[in-house]
Amino acid sequence: SCRPFWRSTCNRWAEGAKAVKPPRVLLLEDDPAVRRFVQLALEPLDLDLLPCATLAEARQVLAGASVQLVLTDLTLPDGSGLDLLAWLQADAGLACRTVVFSGGVDPVMQRQLQALKVWRVLHKPASVGNLMDCVSDALVSPAAHVPAVPVTADPDPVAEFFGGRRMLYDAYRVACLAQFPKDLDEGDRAARTGDVRALQRVAHNLKSVLTMLGEAQAAQWARSTEDCAAQCALEPMQQGWRQLRERVHQLASAPGPA
């Protein structure tokens, strides 16, 4: 049964989902922690979530199965989510509603997404409520538009991003702690070799994750590191990574909540 907080959403969803197969939603997101968050957040909805980590994987899935919604990040290991959006736009046989889930959408990018007929932009980090509402609206609403979902400030990440559901926050945190050693390895390798694109991607992903964990200062370090990498400023980028990795390492090594 639906919790009271989600009853209206679940009831509205049930009215449009009787006697049909669950709609397919493709999630394109390279960060395992964010993929896990989306999976946890969308569990109350009756849908078939198809998680992908790369453009190549997403294209392979879309070539073999029709989907009703694509939820995509923009910064990916093998390109940009814009490439996937353009591909979908060019092939009428792949037509579906699209939502961009990203922390890097400025007014210029917003106009690009409008030209690609993106239905909505959901800014990272997003709350469970905003994510559920966006996906359920995308699957039942007949109107097409691209409103930017506002991000509100709240010092309590459980209240702001997880609808007050401490168990959901804790499950997400466990997934993040398991992923952090891999992030550290990838970031260390990128900083050591001067691979600005790889470090930009690591910092970009950590920026959203740390914000959702309530680590505002570390999230700001991730943002600064990402910006330095985008500008190919190697020395500031490497300095920023050293500062960021220290906090991420502390979180990964902590036995309980930090």
C-alpha positions in Angstrom: 0.0 0.0 0.0 1.1 3.6 -0.6 2.4 5.7 2.2 0.2 8.8 2.9 3.0 11.1 1.5 2.7 9.5 -1.9 -1.0 8.4 -1.9 -2.1 11.1 -4.4 0.8 10.2 -6.8 0.2 6.5 -6.5 -3.6 6.8 -7.0 -3.1 9.0 -10.1 -0.6 6.5 -11.4 -2.9 3.5 -10.8 -5.7 5.1 -12.8 -3.6 5.2 -15.9 -1.9 1.9 -15.5 -4.7 -0.6 -15.2 -4.4 -3.8 -17.3 -1.3 -2.6 -19.1 2.3 -3.5 -18.9 4.4 -1.2 -16.8 5.9 1.7 -18.8 9.6 1.4 -19.6 11.9 4.2 -18.4 15.5 4.3 -19.6 17.9 5.8 -17.1 21.2 7.0 -18.5 23.6 7.9 -15.6 27.2 6.9 -15.2 27.4 7.3 -11.4 26.3 4.1 -9.6 25.3 6.0 -6.5 22.9 8.3 -8.5 21.5 5.3 -10.4 20.8 3.6 -7.0 19.1 6.7 -5.7 16.8 6.9 -8.7 16.0 3.2 -8.4 15.1 3.6 -4.7 13.1 6.8 -5.3 11.0 5.3 -8.1 10.3 2.0 -6.4 6.7 3.1 -5.4 5.9 3.6 -9.1 4.9 0.7 -11.2 7.4 1.0 -14.0 10.2 -1.0 -15.7 13.4 0.9 -15.1 16.3 0.2 -17.5 19.5 1.6 -16.0 22.5 2.4 -18.3 25.9 3.8 -17.6 27.1 4.8 -21.1 25.7 6.1 -24.4 26.7 2.9 -26.1 24.7 0.9 -23.6 21.7 3.2 -23.9 21.7 3.0 -27.7 21.9 -0.8 -27.5 18.9 -1.0 -25.2 16.9 1.5 -27.3 17.6 -0.5 -30.4 15.9 -3.6 -28.9 13.1 -2.1 -26.8 10.6 0.7 -27.0 10.5 3.0 -24.0 8.1 5.7 -22.9 10.6 7.9 -21.1 14.4 8.6 -21.2 15.9 10.1 -18.1 19.5 11.2 -18.9 22.5 12.9 -17.5 24.6 15.1 -19.8 28.1 14.3 -18.7 29.0 10.7 -19.6 32.1 8.6 -20.1 31.7 8.2 -23.8 30.1 11.5 -24.8 27.3 13.8 -23.9 23.6 13.1 -23.2 23.0 15.7 -26.0 24.2 13.0 -28.5 21.5 10.7 -27.3 18.8 13.4 -27.4 19.8 14.3 -31.0 19.7 10.7 -32.0 16.3 10.2 -30.5 15.1 13.4 -32.2 16.4 12.3 -35.6 14.7 8.8 -35.6 10.9 8.9 -35.5 10.8 5.2 -34.6 12.5 6.0 -31.3 10.1 8.9 -30.3 9.6 9.1 -26.6 9.5 11.8 -23.9 12.8 12.9 -22.5 13.9 14.4 -19.2 17.4 15.8 -18.6 18.6 15.0 -15.0 21.8 17.1 -14.6 23.5 19.6 -12.4 25.0 21.6 -15.2 22.1 23.2 -17.1 22.5 27.0 -17.6 20.3 29.3 -19.8 22.3 28.5 -22.9 22.1 24.8 -22.4 18.4 25.2 -21.6 17.8 26.6 -25.1 19.7 23.7 -26.7 17.5 21.3 -24.8 14.3 23.1 -25.9 15.5 22.8 -29.5 15.9 19.0 -28.9 12.3 19.0 -27.6 13.3 17.9 -24.1 10.1 17.6 -22.0 11.6 18.8 -18.7 14.9 19.6 -17.0 15.3 18.2 -13.5 18.2 19.8 -11.7 20.6 17.7 -9.6 20.5 17.2 -6.8 16.7 16.6 -6.8 14.5 15.4 -4.0 12.6 12.1 -4.0 9.4 14.1 -4.3 10.5 16.1 -7.4 11.9 13.0 -9.1 8.7 11.0 -8.5 6.5 13.8 -9.6 8.6 14.5 -12.7 8.6 10.8 -13.9 4.9 10.2 -13.1 3.9 13.5 -14.8 6.0 12.6 -17.9 4.2 9.3 -18.2 0.7 10.6 -17.9 0.7 14.3 -18.8 -0.3 15.1 -22.5 1.4 18.5 -22.4 5.0 19.1 -23.5 7.1 21.8 -21.8 10.6 22.3 -20.3 10.2 24.0 -16.9 13.2 24.1 -14.7 12.5 22.4 -11.4 13.7 24.8 -8.7 16.3 23.7 -6.1 15.5 24.9 -2.6 17.9 25.2 0.2 17.5 23.1 3.4 20.3 22.2 5.8 18.7 18.8 6.4 19.4 16.5 3.4 16.9 13.9 4.7 14.1 16.4 4.6 15.2 18.2 1.4 16.1 15.3 -0.9 14.5 12.2 0.7 11.1 13.4 1.8 12.0 12.9 5.4 12.5 9.2 4.8 15.6 8.4 6.9 15.7 4.8 5.8 15.9 5.9 2.1 18.7 8.3 3.0 20.6 5.6 4.8 20.2 3.2 1.9 21.5 5.8 -0.5 24.4 6.6 1.8 25.4 3.0 2.0 25.5 2.9 -1.9 27.6 6.0 -1.9 30.1 4.7 0.6 30.5 1.6 -1.5 31.2 3.6 -4.6 33.6 6.2 -3.1 36.7 3.9 -3.2 36.2 3.5 -7.0 35.7 7.3 -7.3 38.9 7.9 -5.4 40.9 5.4 -7.6 39.5 7.0 -10.8 40.1 10.6 -9.5 43.7 9.7 -8.4 44.5 8.2 -11.7 43.1 11.2 -13.6 44.9 13.8 -11.4 48.2 11.9 -11.7 48.0 11.7 -15.5 46.4 15.1 -16.1 43.3 13.5 -17.7 41.0 16.6 -17.3 38.0 15.0 -18.9 38.0 12.0 -16.5 38.6 14.2 -13.4 35.9 16.6 -14.5 33.4 13.7 -14.7 34.4 12.3 -11.3 34.1 15.8 -9.7 30.8 16.4 -11.5 29.3 13.2 -10.1 30.7 13.8 -6.6 29.2 17.3 -6.6 25.6 16.0 -6.6 26.3 13.0 -4.4 27.9 15.0 -1.7 25.2 17.7 -1.8 22.6 15.0 -1.2 24.6 13.6 1.7 24.6 17.0 3.3 28.3 17.6 2.7 27.9 21.2 1.4 31.6 22.2 1.8 32.8 19.0 0.0 30.3 19.6 -2.7 31.7 23.1 -3.3 35.2 21.6 -3.5 33.9 19.2 -6.1 32.3 22.1 -8.1 35.6 24.0 -8.0 37.6 20.9 -9.1 35.1 20.4 -11.9 35.4 24.0 -13.1 39.2 23.8 -13.0 39.2 20.6 -15.0 36.8 22.2 -17.6 39.3 25.0 -18.0 42.2 22.6 -18.3 43.9 24.4 -15.3 46.0 21.4 -14.2 47.6 22.7 -11.1 44.4 24.1 -9.5 42.6 21.0 -10.6 45.0 18.7 -8.9 45.1 20.9 -5.7 41.3 20.9 -5.7 41.2 17.1 -6.1 43.6 16.6 -3.1 41.3 18.6 -0.9 38.2 16.9 -2.2 39.6 13.4 -2.0 40.6 13.9 1.7 36.9 14.4 2.7 35.6 11.6 0.4 38.3 9.3 1.9 37.1 10.2 5.4 33.5 9.5 4.5 34.4 6.1 2.9 36.4 5.1 6.0 33.8 6.2 8.6 32.1 3.2 10.3 28.8 5.2 10.7 27.2 8.5 9.8 29.8 11.3 9.5 
